[in-house]
Amino acid sequence: MPLSAFLLASAAAVLHAAWNVILARARDVQAATTVALVLSTVLFAPVAAATWDVRPAALPWIAASAALEIVYFALLTTAYGRSDVSLVYPVARGSAPVLVLAGAAVTGVALGWLQAFGVVLVGGGILLVRGLSGHTDARGLALALGIGVAIAGYTLVDKEGIEHASVVPYFELVLVPVALFALAWHAAQGRLGAVRAEAGWATLGASVFAFGAYVLVLAALTLASAPAVAAVRETSVLIVVALGAYVLHEPVGRSRVVGAVLVVGGVALVALG
């Protein structure tokens, strides 16, 4: 893997971790996420227009991806509002590649021994992140696994959909209905005031970081293989655990740190195996 690709993927990991922590620490996570979604669609729009290439065959995949993204953000905001980000993020990001691999295996793709070992590592890491004592956050774990299912779902959908469109316009068309749905939900709940209250530098930063992370991953993919980029990108799990401890002051013990390391190692084996 070229050093330039490694640095780009690493920077993407940092930005992805940062926007998740920014939203997790917001006073109103759901409202802040809505603001970030709206700002992201605005930021993406000029690039999408300049690179527009969307064929009709992409539309069913865009619709399916948007539906899964709505589920993803609904679960994410609920989880961040009720549980530790240092629990939710590692479990969600770690379980998603395993679920994608399982989906590929169902379609007949052979599972290598390194990938199988990676699945075991991810499973063990999730158990440690969750905690082995009786006082574990079962609700947070369930939400995180649900998020992982949503990530796996839209990953598999996007893999097909992107064959029929340029990347940025495709993502813009996926994101617009998600942002509109979030705004409509807040309007129906009489919460537009809460949305306006979360508009500020923090949510602008989250939207810029989310956009930047996506662009950096795309840049890395032009220089290195997708599995290698994915493996480096998931180091964001370790960054989130560290930020959870030092920024959000969450109870991150040795077990959670070791679990996060196992998750990252397992994801790397799944990606590279």
N, C-alpha and C positions, 0 to 999 in steps of 0.2 A: 504494500500500500504506500503510495507516494506521501512524503511528509506534508505536502500541500493539502491533500485530501484528508489526511489525519487531522490537521489543524482545523480545516473547515467543519468536519464532522464533530470534532470536540467543541468548537464554538457553538454549533447548533445544539449540542447537548446542554451547554451552559444556558443558552437563551431559552430553551424549552423548559428547563428546570425553573428558571427565573420567572417566566410568565405564570407557571402553575403556582409558585409560592406567592407571587403578588396577588393573584386572585384568591388564594386560600386565606390570606391575612386580611382581606377586605371586610369591612363592617357588614356588608350585605353581599355575599358571594354571588348569588343569582343575578342581582342587579349589575354588579361589577362585570360579570361575565358577559351579560347582554351588551353593555357599553363596549367591551373589548371586541365582541363579534361585529358590532356595527362599524366600529372604527377600522377593523381589519378589512371588511368589504370595501370600505372607502379607499384604503391604502392599496388594495389589490386592483381596484378598478382600472386605473390608467395602464398598468402593466398588462392586464387581461385584454384591454381594448387593443393595445399595440401588438399583441401576439395572438390575436383571435384566430382560432381554427377549431371549430366544434362541429362535428358531423352529426346528422340526425341519429345515427346508431348509438351515440353517446348518451342521449337523453334518458333512456330507461335506467342506465347505470347511475347517472347524476341524481335522478329521483330516489333511487334506492340508497345511494350514499348519503343524501341529505336526510332521509328518514333515520338512518343509523346514527348520523351525527347529532340529530336532535335527541335521540335516546342517550347518546354518549354525554352530551353536555348536561342533560337533565340529571343523569346519575352522578356526573362529576361534581356539579354544584351542590347536590344533596350530600354527597360524601364529604366534600371539603367543609360544608357547614356543620357536620356532625362528628367527624372523625379526624384523626391526625393525617396530615398530608404525607408524613414519613411512613405511614402504614399504607394508605390508599395508593399512592403513586407507584411504589415498587411492585405491589401485587398486581395492579392494573397493567403496568408496562411489561412486567415479567410474564404474566399469563397470556397476553395477547399473541406473542410469537409462537408460543406452544400451541395455542388454539388454531392459529393459521397453519402450522405444521400438521396438526391433526386433520384439518380440513383438506390439506393437500394429500395426506396419506389415504383419506377416504376415496379420493379420486384416482388412486393407484400409484402415487409417487412413493418410491421406496424410502424407508427411514434408515439412515446410517447409524452406526453404533455411537459415533460422537454426538449426533443429534439426540439419540435416546438417552445418553448420559446427561446431555444438557437439560433435557426434560426433567430428569431426576433431580438435578441441581436446582432448577427453578422451583420444583415442588418443595424441596427441603428448605430453600431460601424463603419461600412464602410462609412456611410454618414458623420459621424463626422470626420473620418480620411480624407475623401475627402475634407471636408470644406463646410460650408453652405452659404458662401458669393458668389457673382457673379464671383469672380476671382479664379475659381477652375481649377485644372489641368485635363481637360476632357480626354486628350490623355493618361496621366499617369494612370487614372482610367480604361480606356478601355484596356490598355496593362496589367494592374494588373489582371483584370477579365479574360482576355485571358490566363494569366499564371495560374490562379486558375482552369480554365477549363482543361488545360494541366495536372496539378497536379492531378486533380480528375480522368482524363482519365487514366494516367499511374498507379494510385493507384488501380483502379478497374481491370486493366489488370494484374498488378503484383500480386494481390490477387489470381488470377487464375493460373498465370504462376509459382508462387513459389511452387505450389503443385507438380510440376514435376521436381524440381531441388533444390539443396542446395542454400542457400541464397547468399553467396559471389560469387560463380561461375556464378549464374544467373545475379547478378548485374554487374559483370565484362563483361559478354557477351552483356549486354544492353549498357554499357558505351563505349566499344571499337568502335562500329560503329559511335557513337555520336562524339567521339574524332576525328576519321578519317574524318567524314563529315566536322567538323569544320576546320580541317587542309586543306582539299581539297578546301573548300570555300575560305579560306585566300589565298591559292596558286593561285586559279583562278582569284582572285582580285589583285594579285601581292602584297599581304600584309604579306608575310612570314617574311619580315624584322621587321614588327610591332610585330609579334609573338615573334621573338627572343628578341626584345627589352623589352618585358614584362616578360621574364624569369628571375627570381630573388627570393630573400627571401620572398617577399610578396606573390607571386603566389605559391611558395612552401608551405608557411604557409596555404594558402587557401586550397590547395589540401590535406594537412595533417589534417586540421580542418574538412574538408568535410568527409574524411575517418574516422576520429575519432568520429564524430557525428553519423555516420551510425553504427559503431561498438558499441558505447555506448547505442544506442537505442536497438540494438539486445540484448545486455547484460541485459538491463532493462526488456526486454520482457520475459527473462527467469525467472524473479523474480516477475513480476506483470502482471496484465491483459493488453491487448492491449489498451482498452479505457483509462485506468488510465495513462498509459505511454504517449499516444497521448495527453491527456489533459495537462500533465506537460510539454511535449515537445513543445507545442505551446506557452509557455511563452516566447519563442524566439521573439515573436512579440513585447513585451514590451522592450526587450533588444535592438532590432534593432531601435526602436523609440528613446531610450535613446542615443544610439551610433550615430544615425542620427543627433541628436541635438548637442552632445558634441564632436564628432569626425569629422563629415562631415559638421557641422555648418549649418544644414538645418533649415528652419523656422518652428520649431515644437511648436505650440501653445497649449493652454489648451484643445481646441477641439480635436486635434489629439491625445493627451495623453489619454483623456477620451474615445475616440473612440477605441484606441488600447486596453484599459482595457475591454471595452465591447466585443470586438472581442474575446479576450482570454476567458472571462467568457462564451460567447456564444459557443465557440468551446468546452470548458469543458463540458457544458450541452449536446451538441450534442454527444460527445464521451461517456459520462457516463450515458446519459438518457436511 
